[in-house]
Amino acid sequence: MPHPMLASVVASITDLKKNPMGTVEAGGGEAVAILNRNEPAFYCIPAGRYEALLDYIDDLKLAREVRERLDTGEPPVRARIVGDDILFEDEDV
């Protein structure tokens, strides 16, 4: 049965066992599809890519929360970010 390949680099489980770091590095920072009997078993991604993926998911969750709050119809509050602080309305630094 055909399966979509969601990576441009593929390796077998045997390749992964022989040289785990080399297999990851072969992906050039992107996902590597690990095949078992010529079918994708899982995707192996470097730590930096995984961290970026988790950050992206967090951003999507925050964006959804912002949209939900905007849809409540409550009036917006003016604020600005100054350094590490959030100043609301007419507060001064």
C-alpha positions in Angstrom: 0.0 0.0 0.0 1.5 3.4 -0.9 2.2 5.9 1.8 2.9 9.6 1.5 6.6 10.4 2.3 6.7 13.6 4.4 10.4 13.9 4.2 12.9 14.4 1.5 15.4 12.1 3.1 14.6 8.5 4.0 16.6 5.8 5.9 16.0 2.3 7.1 15.9 1.3 10.7 19.1 -0.7 10.0 20.8 2.6 8.9 19.5 4.3 12.0 20.9 1.6 14.2 24.3 1.6 12.5 24.8 5.4 12.6 22.1 7.3 14.5 23.8 10.7 14.4 24.8 10.3 10.7 21.2 9.5 9.9 19.9 12.6 11.6 22.6 14.8 10.0 21.7 13.4 6.6 18.4 15.3 6.9 20.3 18.6 7.0 18.2 19.9 9.9 14.9 18.6 8.5 12.9 15.4 9.3 14.2 12.0 8.1 11.6 9.3 7.4 12.6 6.0 9.0 11.4 3.0 7.0 10.5 -0.4 8.3 10.0 -2.9 5.4 9.8 0.0 3.0 7.0 1.7 4.9 7.4 4.8 7.0 7.6 3.8 10.7 8.4 7.2 12.2 10.1 10.5 11.5 13.3 11.5 13.2 14.0 15.2 13.7 16.9 17.1 15.2 16.4 18.7 18.6 16.4 22.3 17.2 13.7 21.4 14.7 11.6 19.8 17.4 11.9 22.8 19.7 10.9 25.1 16.8 7.9 22.9 16.2 6.8 23.1 19.8 7.2 26.9 19.7 5.0 27.0 16.6 2.3 25.0 18.3 2.4 27.3 21.3 2.1 30.3 19.0 -1.0 28.7 17.3 -2.6 28.1 20.7 -2.0 31.7 21.8 -3.4 33.0 18.5 -6.5 30.9 19.0 -6.9 32.3 22.5 -6.5 35.8 21.3 -9.2 35.3 18.6 -11.5 33.8 21.1 -11.1 36.7 23.5 -11.6 39.2 20.6 -14.8 37.4 19.7 -16.3 38.0 23.2 -17.1 41.6 22.2 -15.4 43.1 25.2 -13.8 46.4 24.5 -10.0 46.2 23.8 -7.5 47.7 26.3 -4.7 49.8 24.9 -1.3 48.6 26.0 2.3 48.7 25.0 5.4 46.7 25.8 8.3 48.6 27.4 11.3 46.4 28.1 9.9 43.4 30.0 6.8 45.3 31.2 3.3 45.8 29.8 1.9 49.2 30.3 -1.9 49.6 30.2 -3.8 52.8 29.1 -2.0 55.9 30.5 0.6 54.3 32.7 4.1 55.8 32.5 7.4 54.1 32.4 
